[in-house]
Structures are given as C-alpha cells and as structure tokens.
C-alpha cells in the first residue's frame, strides 16, 4: 500500500507499482462482478474495458456497496473485505506471472506486450518465430499510446503522424514493423523499436526533400 500511495500513476514499462496496480484492478473487477454475472457473461463483459471502467467509476462515486458482497458465500462481504481479498489474489497472480514474489523486482512490461502476428504464419509455431514480432510495453487501455487487450487480440496505436501545416516537410510519422513485407529484408521490422519508443521519422512531401533523402532507388522496366 505504501508503494501505491507514493506512486505517481505513471504506467511505465519498468514500474513495479504499475504491475501491482493493474493486477489489483483486474482482481477487483473480477471480485465485483463475476459472482453476480456468472463466468460466461463475466468473460464477455470484462473484455469491454471502457464499459467496465465507467461502471467501476460510477460505483465509487455513488458509494453503492451492493456489488461488493459475494453472493456465493453465506456471510455478506463489505467493500473493504472485497478489496482486501482482491489484493491478496492480485499479489499471488502477479507474483506467479513475474516469476518472483518480490514486488521491487516486478516490471509492468514483463507481462504487458504488444504483438504483431503475421497472417497466416502466426498459427504455425516454427514460422511464427520468424515472421511475428512481440515488444514489451508500458501503458494500458487508458493511456495515450494504448495497449488494449480485447478477447484474444491486443489493439495498439499503430500508425501515428504529426502534420505541420506551416512546413509540410517538418511533418513526422511512424509505423510498427517496417516498410517491407519480406521477412529477409532489412526493412521488415526496422521501425518497431522506434515505434515502441514513440519516436518518429520525417514525412517528406516536396520533391527536393525526397530527392535529398533518397537512399535507394527501385526502377521497374518493361520486359
């Protein structure tokens, strides 16, 4: 609790507090709603992260404690009891996922990743290692550069651009992976690290700017 009280709320990749918070948040959502909704409905509902977040905020603002009671147990639970149990579950779960019980050694990006699966080769284990890519990430579904699990997929802010209308050649862009779809090309995934660091490349518009920056030229000629 001292760690969370002193935490500034930044969901940094290397933050143990971010990992603790995310685990407790997930355990709290499960503790609040799974007993009332049932496992199947809860699995579908919990995937709707924006809806869950709004509901949780409404419960906090209203002080409604009805959902804190676990209907599967004979004794009624208070919200304090529920939150304490959720924290205990979160500590166990995240400790197992991190491979250590020491919170100081946790990292949020150890369990939070953005995947770029190749279609269709991601479904073949041997080919997946060659064609698909995975990068550790900070952030979550509610940050500016989101990492948002939905079902079996993870949605991220993929293509990004900043357009300078006063000087078009000063515009910037970045894409994940790279410009080439050929796995043996040096440009297959050479932009992924910059994308992950939220860095940008120049977006050149004028002919002079393009020609000045040309590194390679591909000429297609008729047979």
N, C-alpha and C positions, 0 to 999 in steps of 0.2 A: 504493500500500500504506500509506503514511503517513496518507492520508485515512481509510482504513478502520480503521486502528489507533486513530486519535483519535476516531472516530465513536462516538456513544453508542447506536447501534442504533435510533434513532427513525426511523420511515418517514414523515417529514414531507413535505408536499406540495412544499415548496421545497428539499428536500435533494438536492444532487448526489451525496452519498455513498449515499443510498438508491437512486438510479438506477443507480449503479455496482454496488452490491451485487446488486440484482435482475437486472441484465444478466449478472453473473458467475455467479450462482446458476443461471439458466436455461441458460447455456452449459455449466456444469459438468454439469448433469443430462443435457443432450444428449450431451456428450462421454463420459459414463459408460455410457449405455445404448443409444444409437441404433445403434452398430455391432453390438452383440450381438442386439438385438431386431429390427433392420430398420426401415425408415422407417415402414411402415404400422402395425406393432404399437407402435412407439415413440410415434407420434402419438396413439394411443388411450391408451396408458399414461401419457404425460406430462400428459394432461388430468386425471388423477386426482391432484390436487396433494397431498392428505393422505397417500395411499399413497406417493407419491414422497418426500415429506418424511420419513416413517417409515423408508423404505428407506435414504435418504441418512444419516440419523442412525445407523441400525444399522451401516452400513459404516464410519462414522467411529469409533464406539465399539469395533467389533471389530477395526479395523485391516486389514480384508480389502482387499487391493490388486488382486485378480483383475480387477475391472471397470475398473481404470484403463488396462489395455492395450487399444489399438485393434486389433481383430482384422483390420482391413483393411490394416494396414501390416506389412511383414516384420520390422521391428525392434520389440521389446517396449517399451512406454512405462511409466514409473513414474508414481505418483500426482503427484509434483512436476511431471513433464513435462506430464501431462494438465492439471493446474491452470494451469500457465503458458500453455499453448495456449488453454485456455478463457478466460483473462483477456484474451489478445490478441483473440480473437474477440468478447468482450463489449465491449471498448473500441471496436472498429470498428463493431459493430452499434449500440450506443447512441449513438455519435458521429453516425452517419447518421440515426438517429431524432430526435436532438436538434437536428440542423442545425448542429452545431459540435463541433469536436474538443476544445474547452476544457472539462475536467471542471468547473471552477469555475462555468461558466455553465449547467450542466445543472440540470434540475428534474425530480423524480420525477413530478409531476402533469402534466408536458408529454406523457408517454406512458402515464399511468395515469388512466383516465377511467371514470366510471360513466355508462352510457347508459340512457335511459328511452325505448325505442322505442314509438311509437304503433302499435297493431294496428288496421287493416291498413296505415295510410298510410305507415309507415316504409319500405315497399318501393317507394314512389314518390318519387324524388329531390326533386321540387318540393314535394310535400306534406310530406315528411319534415322539411324545414327549418322548416315552420310548426308541425307537431304534435309532433315528437320533441324531446327535450332531452338534452344531454350536459353533465356537470360534471367538472372536473378534481378528482382525489382524491389524498390521501395513503393510507397503509396498503397492505395486500396481503391475500392469502388467510388469513393467520395473525394478523391484528390484531383488536382488539375490534370495531371497525367495519370489517368486511372488504370488500375489493374482490376478487372471486374469479372470474377468467375460467374458464369451462368450455365447451369447444367454441367455438361462435360467440356465446356469451352471457356476460354479466358479472352475477354474483349479488352483491347487497349486502344489508346490514341495512336493510330498507325501513321498515316501521312500527316505532316504538320507543315504549315507555311506561314510566313510573315511577309506581307506585301507592303513595300514602301512606295506609295503613290507619288511621292515627290521625286524619287530617284529609283526607278524600277530595277536597275542593276544592283541596288543595295538590298534587294529582297532576299529572303532566306527560305530554305526548305530542308526537310529530311524525310526519308522513308526508312522503314525497317528492312532488314536483309540487304539487298543491293539491286543494281540496275540489270543484272543478268540472271536469267533463269537457268543457266548452265552451271551445274554443280562444280565443274572443274575450273570455272572462270574465277579470276581474282576479284571480280565484282559481284559474285554470287551473294555474299553476306558481309561485304566490307563496310557497309554503313550501319550495321547492327550495333556496334559499340557506341558510335556517335548518337544513334537514336536513343540508346539506353541512358546516355549521359545528358540527354536533352540538349545536344549540340546541333548546329545547323551548317549547311553548305550554301554557297552563293547561288542564287537563282538568276542567271544571266538572261537578259532579254534582247539587248541590242546586238547587231551583227559584229560590231567592233569588240564588244566584251566577250562574245562567244569565241570569235577567232583568236583573241589574245589568250584565252584559257584552254584552247584545244590541245588535248594530249594525244589523241588518236583520231584517225580518220578512216572510216569504212566506205569504200567505193563499190557500188554494185553496178556491174556492166552486163549488157545483154550477151547471150552466147553467140 
